[in-house]
Amino acid sequence: MVKRKTNFEWDKYNTIKNWAKHQVRPFEVEQSFVDKNAIILNDELHSKLEKRYIIIGRTRKNRILYIAFAIRNGHIRVISARDANKKEVNIYEKEVSNS
């Protein structure tokens, strides 16, 4: 499990891709990381070359995002960000109701 960090390293290509494919802006990603109910999971499937994680968190406008990321040189490096699907929203809401 990764500790909550708020230092981001933004890759220009991934920032453009996340907007073009999913209409997610960097500030929304950052808001998801400070959500006290956010869930952080290990991404075993995509951790072959480096340790990767997933966070499911809510933005200030109540958008629930699914974000894949890695920690590089002490910074959060976002791989991809999109709206959480129905299953992921249910996982998040279950966690919120249990807290």
VEXFI-108488 format. One record per atom (N, C-alpha, C): residue number from 1; residue in one letter; chain; atom name; x, y, z. Coordinates in pm, 1 decimal, padded with zeros to 6 digits. Example, Ala and Ser with C-alpha at 12.3 -4.5 7.8 and 13.67 -1.06 7.14 Angstrom:
// residues 2
+-----+------+-----+------+----------+----------+----------+
! seq ! type ! mol ! atom !       c1 !       c2 !       c3 !
+-----+------+-----+------+----------+----------+----------+
!   1 !    a !   A !    N !  01319.0 ! -00569.0 !  00780.0 !
!   1 !    a !   A !   CA !  01230.0 ! -00450.0 !  00780.0 !
!   1 !    a !   A !    C !  01320.0 ! -00330.0 !  00780.0 !
!   2 !    s !   A !    N !  01285.0 ! -00225.0 !  00708.0 !
!   2 !    s !   A !   CA !  01367.0 ! -00106.0 !  00714.0 !
!   2 !    s !   A !    C !  01290.0 !  00003.0 !  00787.0 !
+-----+------+-----+------+----------+----------+----------+
This chain:
// residues 99
+-----+------+-----+------+----------+----------+----------+
! seq ! type ! mol ! atom !       c1 !       c2 !       c3 !
+-----+------+-----+------+----------+----------+----------+
!   1 !    m !   A !    N !  00084.9 ! -00118.1 !  00000.0 !
!   1 !    m !   A !   CA !  00000.0 !  00000.0 !  00000.0 !
!   1 !    m !   A !    C !  00089.2 !  00124.1 !  00000.0 !
!   2 !    v !   A !    N !  00053.2 !  00220.6 ! -00079.8 !
!   2 !    v !   A !   CA !  00130.7 !  00343.7 ! -00089.7 !
!   2 !    v !   A !    C !  00079.2 !  00445.4 !  00012.3 !
!   3 !    k !   A !    N !  00169.4 !  00524.6 !  00067.5 !
!   3 !    k !   A !   CA !  00129.4 !  00633.3 !  00156.9 !
!   3 !    k !   A !    C !  00071.9 !  00745.9 !  00072.7 !
!   4 !    r !   A !    N ! -00015.2 !  00826.4 !  00131.8 !
!   4 !    r !   A !   CA ! -00072.1 !  00940.2 !  00060.1 !
!   4 !    r !   A !    C !  00036.1 !  01044.4 !  00036.8 !
!   5 !    k !   A !    N !  00057.3 !  01076.9 ! -00086.5 !
!   5 !    k !   A !   CA !  00152.9 !  01180.6 ! -00124.6 !
!   5 !    k !   A !    C !  00078.2 !  01282.5 ! -00208.3 !
!   6 !    t !   A !    N !  00131.5 !  01401.1 ! -00214.6 !
!   6 !    t !   A !   CA !  00066.1 !  01501.8 ! -00297.2 !
!   6 !    t !   A !    C !  00162.5 !  01569.0 ! -00393.9 !
!   7 !    n !   A !    N !  00280.8 !  01512.9 ! -00412.3 !
!   7 !    n !   A !   CA !  00376.1 !  01565.7 ! -00509.8 !
!   7 !    n !   A !    C !  00354.1 !  01494.9 ! -00642.4 !
!   8 !    f !   A !    N !  00318.7 !  01569.9 ! -00744.4 !
!   8 !    f !   A !   CA !  00289.4 !  01510.3 ! -00874.0 !
!   8 !    f !   A !    C !  00397.0 !  01543.7 ! -00975.5 !
!   9 !    e !   A !    N !  00421.5 !  01449.1 ! -01063.6 !
!   9 !    e !   A !   CA !  00508.3 !  01468.8 ! -01178.7 !
!   9 !    e !   A !    C !  00420.2 !  01444.1 ! -01300.1 !
!  10 !    w !   A !    N !  00392.4 !  01549.6 ! -01375.1 !
!  10 !    w !   A !   CA !  00300.0 !  01537.9 ! -01487.3 !
!  10 !    w !   A !    C !  00374.4 !  01516.6 ! -01618.4 !
!  11 !    d !   A !    N !  00332.8 !  01415.3 ! -01691.0 !
!  11 !    d !   A !   CA !  00384.4 !  01385.9 ! -01823.8 !
!  11 !    d !   A !    C !  00290.6 !  01453.0 ! -01924.5 !
!  12 !    k !   A !    N !  00346.6 !  01535.3 ! -02011.8 !
!  12 !    k !   A !   CA !  00263.6 !  01610.4 ! -02107.2 !
!  12 !    k !   A !    C !  00176.0 !  01517.4 ! -02191.4 !
!  13 !    y !   A !    N !  00232.5 !  01407.2 ! -02240.4 !
!  13 !    y !   A !   CA !  00156.0 !  01314.9 ! -02323.7 !
!  13 !    y !   A !    C !  00038.5 !  01255.2 ! -02246.1 !
!  14 !    n !   A !    N !  00062.5 !  01207.9 ! -02123.7 !
!  14 !    n !   A !   CA ! -00045.2 !  01147.9 ! -02045.2 !
!  14 !    n !   A !    C ! -00151.9 !  01250.4 ! -02009.0 !
!  15 !    t !   A !    N ! -00111.4 !  01373.4 ! -01983.5 !
!  15 !    t !   A !   CA ! -00207.7 !  01479.4 ! -01953.5 !
!  15 !    t !   A !    C ! -00299.7 !  01502.5 ! -02072.7 !
!  16 !    i !   A !    N ! -00241.0 !  01509.4 ! -02191.7 !
!  16 !    i !   A !   CA ! -00320.3 !  01528.4 ! -02314.4 !
!  16 !    i !   A !    C ! -00409.7 !  01407.1 ! -02339.2 !
!  17 !    k !   A !    N ! -00354.5 !  01287.0 ! -02323.5 !
!  17 !    k !   A !   CA ! -00430.5 !  01163.3 ! -02345.3 !
!  17 !    k !   A !    C ! -00549.3 !  01153.4 ! -02249.8 !
!  18 !    n !   A !    N ! -00526.4 !  01184.2 ! -02121.3 !
!  18 !    n !   A !   CA ! -00635.6 !  01175.3 ! -02024.3 !
!  18 !    n !   A !    C ! -00748.0 !  01273.3 ! -02056.0 !
!  19 !    w !   A !    N ! -00713.7 !  01389.4 ! -02109.3 !
!  19 !    w !   A !   CA ! -00817.4 !  01484.0 ! -02149.0 !
!  19 !    w !   A !    C ! -00887.6 !  01437.1 ! -02277.2 !
!  20 !    a !   A !    N ! -00811.3 !  01398.7 ! -02377.1 !
!  20 !    a !   A !   CA ! -00869.0 !  01359.9 ! -02506.2 !
!  20 !    a !   A !    C ! -00958.9 !  01237.0 ! -02495.3 !
!  21 !    k !   A !    N ! -00916.8 !  01137.8 ! -02418.3 !
!  21 !    k !   A !   CA ! -00993.6 !  01013.6 ! -02408.4 !
!  21 !    k !   A !    C ! -01102.2 !  01016.5 ! -02301.6 !
!  22 !    h !   A !    N ! -01076.5 !  01088.0 ! -02190.6 !
!  22 !    h !   A !   CA ! -01165.6 !  01075.6 ! -02074.7 !
!  22 !    h !   A !    C ! -01210.1 !  01209.1 ! -02014.4 !
!  23 !    q !   A !    N ! -01167.3 !  01320.3 ! -02071.6 !
!  23 !    q !   A !   CA ! -01200.1 !  01453.5 ! -02021.7 !
!  23 !    q !   A !    C ! -01167.3 !  01469.2 ! -01872.6 !
!  24 !    v !   A !    N ! -01048.2 !  01422.8 ! -01834.9 !
!  24 !    v !   A !   CA ! -00999.7 !  01436.5 ! -01697.1 !
!  24 !    v !   A !    C ! -00882.8 !  01533.9 ! -01697.2 !
!  25 !    r !   A !    N ! -00892.9 !  01636.0 ! -01614.8 !
!  25 !    r !   A !   CA ! -00788.8 !  01737.5 ! -01600.9 !
!  25 !    r !   A !    C ! -00698.3 !  01703.2 ! -01481.9 !
!  26 !    p !   A !    N ! -00572.8 !  01749.5 ! -01484.0 !
!  26 !    p !   A !   CA ! -00481.0 !  01721.3 ! -01372.6 !
!  26 !    p !   A !    C ! -00534.7 !  01764.0 ! -01235.6 !
!  27 !    f !   A !    N ! -00602.1 !  01878.5 ! -01226.8 !
!  27 !    f !   A !   CA ! -00651.2 !  01922.9 ! -01096.6 !
!  27 !    f !   A !    C ! -00756.3 !  01827.3 ! -01040.1 !
!  28 !    e !   A !    N ! -00832.8 !  01759.9 ! -01128.1 !
!  28 !    e !   A !   CA ! -00930.4 !  01662.0 ! -01080.4 !
!  28 !    e !   A !    C ! -00860.5 !  01539.0 ! -01023.2 !
!  29 !    v !   A !    N ! -00753.6 !  01497.0 ! -01088.7 !
!  29 !    v !   A !   CA ! -00673.8 !  01385.2 ! -01038.1 !
!  29 !    v !   A !    C ! -00621.1 !  01419.5 ! -00899.2 !
!  30 !    e !   A !    N ! -00565.9 !  01538.2 ! -00884.6 !
!  30 !    e !   A !   CA ! -00510.7 !  01578.7 ! -00756.0 !
!  30 !    e !   A !    C ! -00618.4 !  01583.3 ! -00648.1 !
!  31 !    q !   A !    N ! -00737.8 !  01627.0 ! -00682.7 !
!  31 !    q !   A !   CA ! -00847.9 !  01628.1 ! -00585.9 !
!  31 !    q !   A !    C ! -00880.9 !  01487.3 ! -00538.4 !
!  32 !    s !   A !    N ! -00874.4 !  01389.4 ! -00627.5 !
!  32 !    s !   A !   CA ! -00903.6 !  01250.8 ! -00589.9 !
!  32 !    s !   A !    C ! -00804.2 !  01198.8 ! -00487.1 !
!  33 !    f !   A !    N ! -00680.7 !  01244.4 ! -00493.9 !
!  33 !    f !   A !   CA ! -00578.5 !  01199.5 ! -00400.3 !
!  33 !    f !   A !    C ! -00597.6 !  01255.3 ! -00259.2 !
!  34 !    v !   A !    N ! -00666.7 !  01366.3 ! -00245.4 !
!  34 !    v !   A !   CA ! -00689.9 !  01422.3 ! -00112.2 !
!  34 !    v !   A !    C ! -00826.4 !  01384.3 ! -00055.8 !
!  35 !    d !   A !    N ! -00902.8 !  01306.0 ! -00131.1 !
!  35 !    d !   A !   CA ! -01031.3 !  01254.4 ! -00083.4 !
!  35 !    d !   A !    C ! -01004.4 !  01160.7 !  00034.7 !
!  36 !    k !   A !    N ! -01057.9 !  01192.1 !  00151.9 !
!  36 !    k !   A !   CA ! -01031.6 !  01110.0 !  00270.9 !
!  36 !    k !   A !    C ! -01089.0 !  00969.2 !  00259.0 !
!  37 !    n !   A !    N ! -01181.0 !  00948.0 !  00167.8 !
!  37 !    n !   A !   CA ! -01240.1 !  00816.1 !  00147.5 !
!  37 !    n !   A !    C ! -01180.0 !  00739.9 !  00029.9 !
!  38 !    a !   A !    N ! -01079.4 !  00798.0 ! -00034.7 !
!  38 !    a !   A !   CA ! -01019.4 !  00733.4 ! -00151.8 !
!  38 !    a !   A !    C ! -00963.4 !  00596.2 ! -00114.6 !
!  39 !    i !   A !    N ! -00969.1 !  00506.6 ! -00210.2 !
!  39 !    i !   A !   CA ! -00919.0 !  00370.5 ! -00193.3 !
!  39 !    i !   A !    C ! -00793.7 !  00357.3 ! -00279.6 !
!  40 !    i !   A !    N ! -00685.0 !  00310.4 ! -00219.3 !
!  40 !    i !   A !   CA ! -00561.3 !  00287.8 ! -00294.3 !
!  40 !    i !   A !    C ! -00532.7 !  00137.7 ! -00293.6 !
!  41 !    l !   A !    N ! -00510.4 !  00083.8 ! -00413.1 !
!  41 !    l !   A !   CA ! -00487.1 ! -00059.4 ! -00430.4 !
!  41 !    l !   A !    C ! -00358.0 ! -00082.6 ! -00508.1 !
!  42 !    n !   A !    N ! -00296.7 ! -00196.9 ! -00486.3 !
!  42 !    n !   A !   CA ! -00184.0 ! -00238.9 ! -00569.2 !
!  42 !    n !   A !    C ! -00236.9 ! -00281.4 ! -00705.2 !
!  43 !    d !   A !    N ! -00168.3 ! -00244.8 ! -00811.2 !
!  43 !    d !   A !   CA ! -00205.3 ! -00286.1 ! -00946.8 !
!  43 !    d !   A !    C ! -00109.7 ! -00397.7 ! -00989.1 !
!  44 !    e !   A !    N ! -00137.8 ! -00517.9 ! -00941.6 !
!  44 !    e !   A !   CA ! -00050.1 ! -00632.8 ! -00967.8 !
!  44 !    e !   A !    C ! -00038.0 ! -00662.7 ! -01116.7 !
!  45 !    l !   A !    N ! -00146.8 ! -00647.9 ! -01191.0 !
!  45 !    l !   A !   CA ! -00148.5 ! -00681.1 ! -01333.1 !
!  45 !    l !   A !    C ! -00049.4 ! -00597.0 ! -01413.9 !
!  46 !    h !   A !    N ! -00032.8 ! -00471.4 ! -01375.5 !
!  46 !    h !   A !   CA !  00051.4 ! -00379.7 ! -01452.2 !
!  46 !    h !   A !    C !  00181.3 ! -00343.2 ! -01380.6 !
!  47 !    s !   A !    N !  00223.8 ! -00424.8 ! -01286.0 !
!  47 !    s !   A !   CA !  00344.5 ! -00395.6 ! -01208.1 !
!  47 !    s !   A !    C !  00464.8 ! -00478.3 ! -01251.1 !
!  48 !    k !   A !    N !  00472.8 ! -00514.5 ! -01375.6 !
!  48 !    k !   A !   CA !  00584.3 ! -00596.5 ! -01424.3 !
!  48 !    k !   A !    C !  00715.8 ! -00519.3 ! -01425.3 !
!  49 !    l !   A !    N !  00717.2 ! -00398.2 ! -01481.2 !
!  49 !    l !   A !   CA !  00839.0 ! -00319.9 ! -01493.0 !
!  49 !    l !   A !    C !  00861.3 ! -00226.8 ! -01373.8 !
!  50 !    e !   A !    N !  00752.7 ! -00180.7 ! -01312.8 !
!  50 !    e !   A !   CA !  00760.5 ! -00095.4 ! -01195.0 !
!  50 !    e !   A !    C !  00633.8 ! -00116.7 ! -01112.3 !
!  51 !    k !   A !    N !  00641.3 ! -00087.5 ! -00983.3 !
!  51 !    k !   A !   CA !  00525.8 ! -00100.9 ! -00895.0 !
!  51 !    k !   A !    C !  00423.4 !  00004.9 ! -00932.3 !
!  52 !    r !   A !    N !  00301.0 ! -00040.4 ! -00958.8 !
!  52 !    r !   A !   CA !  00192.5 !  00051.9 ! -00993.5 !
!  52 !    r !   A !    C !  00077.4 !  00036.5 ! -00896.5 !
!  53 !    y !   A !    N ! -00001.4 !  00142.7 ! -00889.1 !
!  53 !    y !   A !   CA ! -00113.7 !  00148.8 ! -00796.5 !
!  53 !    y !   A !    C ! -00236.8 !  00202.4 ! -00868.6 !
!  54 !    i !   A !    N ! -00349.2 !  00184.7 ! -00801.0 !
!  54 !    i !   A !   CA ! -00477.0 !  00238.4 ! -00847.8 !
!  54 !    i !   A !    C ! -00537.1 !  00314.5 ! -00730.7 !
!  55 !    i !   A !    N ! -00595.5 !  00428.4 ! -00760.9 !
!  55 !    i !   A !   CA ! -00672.6 !  00500.5 ! -00659.9 !
!  55 !    i !   A !    C ! -00810.8 !  00526.5 ! -00717.7 !
!  56 !    i !   A !    N ! -00911.1 !  00506.7 ! -00635.3 !
!  56 !    i !   A !   CA ! -01048.7 !  00542.6 ! -00670.5 !
!  56 !    i !   A !    C ! -01087.0 !  00651.5 ! -00571.7 !
!  57 !    g !   A !    N ! -01110.7 !  00771.8 ! -00623.3 !
!  57 !    g !   A !   CA ! -01139.7 !  00884.3 ! -00535.3 !
!  57 !    g !   A !    C ! -01235.5 !  00982.5 ! -00599.5 !
!  58 !    r !   A !    N ! -01292.8 !  01065.9 ! -00514.8 !
!  58 !    r !   A !   CA ! -01394.7 !  01161.9 ! -00557.4 !
!  58 !    r !   A !    C ! -01333.5 !  01301.2 ! -00570.8 !
!  59 !    t !   A !    N ! -01377.4 !  01373.8 ! -00673.7 !
!  59 !    t !   A !   CA ! -01336.8 !  01512.8 ! -00693.1 !
!  59 !    t !   A !    C ! -01432.8 !  01603.9 ! -00616.1 !
!  60 !    r !   A !    N ! -01400.4 !  01730.4 ! -00613.5 !
!  60 !    r !   A !   CA ! -01488.5 !  01827.3 ! -00545.0 !
!  60 !    r !   A !    C ! -01625.4 !  01837.2 ! -00610.7 !
!  61 !    k !   A !    N ! -01633.8 !  01801.4 ! -00738.7 !
!  61 !    k !   A !   CA ! -01763.1 !  01804.5 ! -00808.5 !
!  61 !    k !   A !    C ! -01829.9 !  01667.9 ! -00809.0 !
!  62 !    n !   A !    N ! -01788.5 !  01580.6 ! -00715.9 !
!  62 !    n !   A !   CA ! -01846.5 !  01447.4 ! -00696.6 !
!  62 !    n !   A !    C ! -01826.3 !  01351.7 ! -00813.1 !
!  63 !    r !   A !    N ! -01725.9 !  01373.8 ! -00889.7 !
!  63 !    r !   A !   CA ! -01688.1 !  01281.7 ! -00996.5 !
!  63 !    r !   A !    C ! -01595.7 !  01176.8 ! -00935.5 !
!  64 !    i !   A !    N ! -01627.9 !  01049.0 ! -00952.4 !
!  64 !    i !   A !   CA ! -01544.7 !  00942.6 ! -00898.3 !
!  64 !    i !   A !    C ! -01451.5 !  00894.9 ! -01008.9 !
!  65 !    l !   A !    N ! -01320.1 !  00907.3 ! -00982.6 !
!  65 !    l !   A !   CA ! -01219.6 !  00873.2 ! -01082.2 !
!  65 !    l !   A !    C ! -01143.9 !  00746.6 ! -01045.4 !
!  66 !    y !   A !    N ! -01101.4 !  00675.9 ! -01147.6 !
!  66 !    y !   A !   CA ! -01015.3 !  00558.2 ! -01137.2 !
!  66 !    y !   A !    C ! -00882.8 !  00600.3 ! -01198.9 !
!  67 !    i !   A !    N ! -00777.5 !  00599.2 ! -01118.0 !
!  67 !    i !   A !   CA ! -00649.2 !  00652.4 ! -01162.0 !
!  67 !    i !   A !    C ! -00540.2 !  00547.6 ! -01141.5 !
!  68 !    a !   A !    N ! -00465.6 !  00520.3 ! -01247.2 !
!  68 !    a !   A !   CA ! -00349.1 !  00432.4 ! -01238.2 !
!  68 !    a !   A !    C ! -00226.2 !  00521.9 ! -01226.3 !
!  69 !    f !   A !    N ! -00135.1 !  00484.8 ! -01133.8 !
!  69 !    f !   A !   CA ! -00017.6 !  00567.9 ! -01113.0 !
!  69 !    f !   A !    C !  00099.8 !  00486.3 ! -01059.7 !
!  70 !    a !   A !    N !  00215.6 !  00547.9 ! -01064.6 !
!  70 !    a !   A !   CA !  00337.7 !  00490.8 ! -01008.6 !
!  70 !    a !   A !    C !  00403.5 !  00598.3 ! -00923.5 !
!  71 !    i !   A !    N !  00494.0 !  00557.0 ! -00837.6 !
!  71 !    i !   A !   CA !  00573.8 !  00651.8 ! -00760.8 !
!  71 !    i !   A !    C !  00713.4 !  00650.9 ! -00821.9 !
!  72 !    r !   A !    N !  00756.6 !  00766.0 ! -00871.0 !
!  72 !    r !   A !   CA !  00889.8 !  00779.8 ! -00930.6 !
!  72 !    r !   A !    C !  00962.3 !  00895.6 ! -00864.0 !
!  73 !    n !   A !    N !  01076.9 !  00865.9 ! -00809.2 !
!  73 !    n !   A !   CA !  01157.7 !  00968.6 ! -00742.9 !
!  73 !    n !   A !    C !  01076.7 !  01047.4 ! -00639.2 !
!  74 !    g !   A !    N !  00990.1 !  00976.8 ! -00567.2 !
!  74 !    g !   A !   CA !  00911.8 !  01040.3 ! -00461.9 !
!  74 !    g !   A !    C !  00793.0 !  01120.4 ! -00509.9 !
!  75 !    h !   A !    N !  00761.4 !  01113.6 ! -00639.4 !
!  75 !    h !   A !   CA !  00648.8 !  01187.2 ! -00696.1 !
!  75 !    h !   A !    C !  00545.8 !  01090.1 ! -00754.3 !
!  76 !    i !   A !    N !  00420.2 !  01132.9 ! -00752.1 !
!  76 !    i !   A !   CA !  00313.7 !  01056.0 ! -00815.5 !
!  76 !    i !   A !    C !  00319.7 !  01081.7 ! -00964.9 !
!  77 !    r !   A !    N !  00331.6 !  00975.5 ! -01041.5 !
!  77 !    r !   A !   CA !  00334.9 !  00984.9 ! -01187.8 !
!  77 !    r !   A !    C !  00207.9 !  00918.0 ! -01238.7 !
!  78 !    v !   A !    N !  00113.3 !  00996.3 ! -01286.7 !
!  78 !    v !   A !   CA ! -00015.2 !  00944.5 ! -01332.6 !
!  78 !    v !   A !    C !  00003.9 !  00876.9 ! -01467.1 !
!  79 !    i !   A !    N ! -00043.3 !  00752.3 ! -01475.4 !
!  79 !    i !   A !   CA ! -00037.4 !  00675.8 ! -01599.9 !
!  79 !    i !   A !    C ! -00164.8 !  00701.7 ! -01680.1 !
!  80 !    s !   A !    N ! -00279.6 !  00686.6 ! -01613.7 !
!  80 !    s !   A !   CA ! -00407.7 !  00713.7 ! -01679.3 !
!  80 !    s !   A !    C ! -00512.1 !  00750.4 ! -01575.0 !
!  81 !    a !   A !    N ! -00614.1 !  00821.9 ! -01620.0 !
!  81 !    a !   A !   CA ! -00723.9 !  00863.5 ! -01532.8 !
!  81 !    a !   A !    C ! -00852.1 !  00865.1 ! -01614.0 !
!  82 !    r !   A !    N ! -00956.7 !  00810.4 ! -01552.7 !
!  82 !    r !   A !   CA ! -01086.8 !  00804.4 ! -01620.7 !
!  82 !    r !   A !    C ! -01196.0 !  00799.8 ! -01515.0 !
!  83 !    d !   A !    N ! -01321.0 !  00813.1 ! -01560.3 !
!  83 !    d !   A !   CA ! -01433.1 !  00794.6 ! -01468.8 !
!  83 !    d !   A !    C ! -01437.2 !  00648.7 ! -01424.9 !
!  84 !    a !   A !    N ! -01467.6 !  00627.2 ! -01298.8 !
!  84 !    a !   A !   CA ! -01482.0 !  00491.0 ! -01248.1 !
!  84 !    a !   A !    C ! -01603.9 !  00426.5 ! -01313.3 !
!  85 !    n !   A !    N ! -01592.2 !  00296.5 ! -01342.3 !
!  85 !    n !   A !   CA ! -01708.1 !  00225.7 ! -01397.3 !
!  85 !    n !   A !    C ! -01802.4 !  00186.6 ! -01282.9 !
!  86 !    k !   A !    N ! -01914.0 !  00126.5 ! -01315.4 !
!  86 !    k !   A !   CA ! -02017.1 !  00095.0 ! -01215.5 !
!  86 !    k !   A !    C ! -01961.8 !  00007.3 ! -01102.2 !
!  87 !    k !   A !    N ! -01884.7 ! -00093.9 ! -01137.2 !
!  87 !    k !   A !   CA ! -01826.9 ! -00183.5 ! -01036.2 !
!  87 !    k !   A !    C ! -01733.4 ! -00106.1 ! -00943.0 !
!  88 !    e !   A !    N ! -01651.7 ! -00019.4 ! -01000.0 !
!  88 !    e !   A !   CA ! -01556.8 !  00059.0 ! -00921.2 !
!  88 !    e !   A !    C ! -01627.9 !  00160.8 ! -00832.0 !
!  89 !    v !   A !    N ! -01735.1 !  00221.3 ! -00884.0 !
!  89 !    v !   A !   CA ! -01815.3 !  00313.2 ! -00802.6 !
!  89 !    v !   A !    C ! -01875.5 !  00238.2 ! -00684.7 !
!  90 !    n !   A !    N ! -01924.4 !  00117.2 ! -00708.6 !
!  90 !    n !   A !   CA ! -01982.2 !  00036.7 ! -00599.5 !
!  90 !    n !   A !    C ! -01877.5 !  00005.0 ! -00493.0 !
!  91 !    i !   A !    N ! -01755.4 ! -00027.6 ! -00534.4 !
!  91 !    i !   A !   CA ! -01646.4 ! -00053.7 ! -00438.9 !
!  91 !    i !   A !    C ! -01621.5 !  00072.4 ! -00355.0 !
!  92 !    y !   A !    N ! -01615.1 !  00186.3 ! -00420.8 !
!  92 !    y !   A !   CA ! -01590.5 !  00312.0 ! -00350.8 !
!  92 !    y !   A !    C ! -01702.9 !  00342.0 ! -00252.5 !
!  93 !    e !   A !    N ! -01826.5 !  00332.1 ! -00298.8 !
!  93 !    e !   A !   CA ! -01941.1 !  00364.9 ! -00212.7 !
!  93 !    e !   A !    C ! -01953.0 !  00268.8 ! -00094.8 !
!  94 !    k !   A !    N ! -01917.8 !  00142.3 ! -00114.8 !
!  94 !    k !   A !   CA ! -01918.2 !  00045.2 ! -00005.0 !
!  94 !    k !   A !    C ! -01815.2 !  00086.5 !  00099.8 !
!  95 !    e !   A !    N ! -01698.1 !  00127.4 !  00054.3 !
!  95 !    e !   A !   CA ! -01592.1 !  00171.3 !  00145.5 !
!  95 !    e !   A !    C ! -01636.0 !  00296.1 !  00223.8 !
!  96 !    v !   A !    N ! -01700.8 !  00390.2 !  00156.0 !
!  96 !    v !   A !   CA ! -01747.8 !  00512.7 !  00221.4 !
!  96 !    v !   A !    C ! -01851.8 !  00478.6 !  00328.0 !
!  97 !    s !   A !    N ! -01942.8 !  00387.4 !  00294.9 !
!  97 !    s !   A !   CA ! -02048.7 !  00352.8 !  00391.6 !
!  97 !    s !   A !    C ! -01992.7 !  00276.8 !  00511.8 !
!  98 !    n !   A !    N ! -01877.1 !  00210.3 !  00496.8 !
!  98 !    n !   A !   CA ! -01814.9 !  00137.5 !  00607.0 !
!  98 !    n !   A !    C ! -01726.5 !  00225.7 !  00694.7 !
!  99 !    s !   A !    N ! -01700.5 !  00348.0 !  00648.7 !
!  99 !    s !   A !   CA ! -01611.0 !  00434.1 !  00728.4 !
!  99 !    s !   A !    C ! -01687.0 !  00528.4 !  00817.5 !
+-----+------+-----+------+----------+----------+----------+
